[in-house]
Amino acid sequence: MTVSAVKILQPGEISGMPADDTPLLVVPQNAKLLFEDRARRLEQLAPEVEMPDWLRFCAMLARAQATCVPGVEALPIDENAARESLRHGLPPLSITTWPAGAGWDAARQALIDALVGAGLQAQPGAALARWREASAESSAALARDFLAANEHAVPPEFAPFIGATLQVIWTASAVRLEPLTSVYKGENALCPICGSHPVASAVRTGNRDSHRYLVCSLCASEWYAPRARCTNCDTPKEVSLLGLTRESAVQGECCDDCHGYIKLMVQSRDPQLEVVADDLGTITLDLALAREGYQRTGRNLFFTGGNDTSGDADRDSGNAAGNNGNISSGSDSGRGSDARRNQGH
């Protein structure tokens, strides 16, 4: 792999909080539309990758999520408690206090029902059948392990179904916190709404033009993160961008201090970007960055795979992977395999 380094941007150049009225926290506006948009983007990306069946399966999951949203029981929210939580930097919908009760099993069954007639291929269809047989108690225990990133306790074939169900519950709940977002004033490495890890970061357009936001892997909320700074260890040292080309819409923002990276997606280069979908569509970039010695710090809830950092791409579409802090198994599903170092944002 050929890597060339060019030092263009220093962290101090754009590393502070915005001085204007740029929103620091943005929650989803409509959960159903969010999942429908994600499904469309996955369907659009599928023909461009080497493992299209995997992305088509993820698109089916997203469409099933959209179907489930209207009937999902949102998490209970006390407005005053939520306001004070945000004011003090605590997530009002914290994953650490989730009871995983009847609402979980109802959402799980709703997603299963939505997928039964979706035309899944044999392998994911068989996995869905086994997931359907799981008891409410055992599935809730797996969901709690998955939220806590205890992924060795979760069978990889169940991870997409667990992750998709949890996303529906938390995204539908986060929508209700929109009136309180202005209370949030801080900087967080984890989601200010639920405490989950980001899936990636995005430089937005429109009223948030050129500002970078971390995007929650669970509830899809977005929170401001200064650019040219590692979001994992917050080192004052400069970070590097490494991508398939200098102009790629999706790059890896790499830190040579902690050796972690998170993907940086530039919306102006591809207005149709959908962060979760484009993360799944660029797994080849993850594999290339793993070969360079960097570990993934973002998390995508549609896959898991333990701590294998070999970067092997020889896996089937049901086990495309990466986890909270590591590259593991994965389908070689990006658009190219070489990564080049491109310092600058």
N, C-alpha and C positions, 0 to 999 in steps of 0.2 A: 504494500500500500504506500503510495506516495503522499507525503504530508509536507506542506510548506507553511511556515509561520510568518505572518506579517503583523507587526504591532501598530495598530491604528488608534485604538481607543483606550484611554486610561479610566479606571473606575470613578474617579472624582468628577469626570466630565458630565455624567448624567447619572448620579448615584443617590441624589437626595429626594425628599418628598416634594410633590408638586406645590408650587406657590399659589396656584389659581384654584378654581372650584372643581377641579377634576375629581370625580367620585373615587373614593378609596375602596369602596365595597359595592359590588353589583350582584344581586341575586337573580335567578332566572325569572323571566316575566310570565312564562306559560310553559309548564312542564310537558304537556302533550305536544305542543309545537316544537319544543326543543328536541324531543325524541324523534319526531317525524323528520325534522331537518337532519338529524344525525343519520337516520336510516337512508335518506336520499344521498347524502354525501358518501356513505359507505358503498351504496350501489354504484355511484359514479366512479369511485376509486377502484372497485373490484376488477374491472377489465385491464387496469394498468399494472397490476401486480402479478407476481409469479404464482401466488396461491389465492386465486380469486374466490374459491369456495369458502375460505375462512372469512373473508370480508362479507360475502353474501350471507353467511350464517350470522355474523354480527349485525348485519342490516335487518335480518329477521328478528333478532333479539330486540333491536331498537324499535321496530314496528310493534312488536308485542308489548314493549314498555309503554308506548303511546296509547295502545288499546287499554291498558290497565289503569292509567292515571285517574280517570274519572271515578273509579270505584275504590281507590286506595284510601285507607284511613291515615290521615296525616298525623304526625307526632303532636302531642299536646304542647301548646305554647302559652305561657303566662307572659303577657306583654310587658308588664313591669319588670319581671325577672329577666326576660330576654333583653330589655333595654339596658339594665344594669350589667348584665353579662358582657354585652358588646362594649359598654363604656369602660369596663375593666379588663378587656382583652380575653374574655372567656367565651367559649362557643356555647350559644344558647341551645343548640341541638346536638350536644356532645355525644359522640359515639361511645364514650366510656360509661354513660349512665343509661344506655338503651336497655329496656327490659325484655325485648324480643318476645312479646306476648302474642295474643290472638291476631293482632294487626299484621304481624310478620307472616303467620301461616296463611291468612286470607290473601295477602299480596303474593305469596309464593304460589298458591293455587291458581290465582288469577293469571299470573304469567305463564304457568304451565298450560292452562286452558287455551290461552292465546297462541301458544306455540304448537299445540297438538295439530291444528289444521294448517300450519304454515308451510308444509312441504319440506321439512328438514331431511337432509340426506341420512343415510343409514347410521353413520357413526354418532353424530349429535343426537339423532332420534333415539338411539339406544341409550345414550347417556341421559336424555330427558326422561325416558321410561324408568330408569333406575332412580333418578332424582324424585320422581313422582312417588315412588314406593317408600321414600324416607319418611320417618315419623315426624310429627311436629316438633317434638323435643330434640331429636337428633339433628334436624335441619336448623333449628334455632341455635344449637350449640355450634354447629359449623359456621353459621352466620356471624356469631360473636367472635369466633376465632378469625374469620376472614376480616372483620372490621379491625381487629387488633393486629392484623398482619402476621398472625400465627399460621402462615400459609402451609407449613409442613403438615398441619392437622387437617387440611382441606384437600380432598381428591381433586386433581386438576380438571377432571371432566365435569365436576360440579361448579367450578369457579365462575364460568360465565353466567350460569343461572342464578347463583347466589349474588354475584355482583350486580346483575341487572335488576334483581328484585330490590336490593338495598338502594340502588340509585333511584328507583321509582318512589320509594318511601321518603327518602331525604329530599329529593328534588321537589316533590309535591309539597313538602313541608317548608322548604326554604323560600318558596314563592311568597308565603304569607308574611315573611319578615321584611318585605320591601319597604314599608313605612319607617323602619327603624335603622336602615343602613347608614344614614347620615351620622348616627351616634358613633360609629366606628372611626377611630382616628389613628390607629396604630400600624405597626408593621409586624406581620406574622409569617413564619415559615410554614405553618399549618393553617388550614381553612378557619377563618374567624367564625364561621357559622356552625360547623360540625366538628372541627378538629382533625379532619382527614388530610392526607397528603395530596399535593397537587398532582395532576396527570402530566401537565406541561405548562408552559407560559406562552402568552400571545401578546404581540404588539398590535394594539387595536387602531381602528380608524374612527371617523365620525367625531362625536363629542369627546372621545377619549384618544384622539389622534396622537400617535407616536408614543403613547404611554404603555408600559408593559404590565400585564396582570398575570398572576398565577391563577390557574383554573382548577377547581376542586374535582378530584376524581370521583367523589361520591354525590355531592349535592349540586354540582355545576356552578356554584357561586364563584365570583372572580374578585380578587383583591390585589390592590396596587403593590408592585414590587419594583424598586429602583433597578434600572438596567445597569449592566457592566458590574454586577456584584453577584457573587455566588449565593444562591438562595438556600443552600444546604448548610454551609459553615460560616457565611457572612464575613469571609476573609477580606481584608483591605487590599489584597493583591489583585492584579488584573485577571480577568477571565478571558478565555478564547472561544471563538465560534468555529465549529468544525462541521462541515457539511459536504454533501455530494458535489456541489459547485458553490461558488461564492454567491450566486444569485438564487440559490434554492430557498423556497419559502419556509422550509423547515430545517433548522440547524441545531446542532448540539452545543449548548453553552457549557463549556468544560472548565473545571477548576483544577489547577495543578497543585493546590494545597490539600484538599480533601480527596482529590481524584474522583469526584462525583460530577455528574452532568444532568441537566434537564433540557428538554427540547424547547427551543425558542421558535415560535411560528409568527411570521410577519404577514399580517392580513392584507396589507397593501400589495403584496406580491401575488396573492391569490385570494380574492375577495370571498371565495366560496369555502374557505377553510372552516372546518369544524374540529375543534381541538381533539376530542376523543377519537373521532374517525380518522383524522390525519395522523394521529399518533399510531393507530393500528396500521395505517397504510404506509408507514415509514419504518417498519421493524428492521429493514436492512441497515438503516442508519444506526439503530441500536447495536446491531451486530458489529458494524464497523467501529463504533466507539468502544465497544468491549474489547476488540482486538487492539485498540490503542491504549488499553489499560484503565479506562474510565468505567465507573459503575453508575448505573441509573439511579437517580433519586426520586423520579416521578413514579407514579403508580397508576396502572390501568386495570380496572376491576373486571375486565373481560378475560383476563388470563392470569395464571400463576405458574410457578415452576421451581420453587426452591432456590438454592444458592449456586447452581452450576453456572459459572461465568466463562465457560469455554467458548461461547459464541457460536456453537454449532447451529447450522441452519437446517440440518436434516431432521426435521420434526414434522409430524402431520398437523393439519390445520386445527385439530382439536386441542393441541397443546402449545399454541403460540404463546410465548411467555416472556417474562420479566417481572420483577416484583418491586417491593418498596425500595430496596436499595441495591438490587443486583440485576444484571442481565443474566437470563438463564436460557432455557430452550426457546425456540421461536421459528416461525415459518419465514423463509427468505423472501419477504413479501414487499420489499421496497422497490424503488425504481433506480437501480444501480447499486454498486457495492463498494466503491471507493469513497473515502471521506477525505476532504481537504480542509486544512486549517485556515480559517478566514477571520482574523481578528477584526472586530468592529460590529456595530449594531446599526 
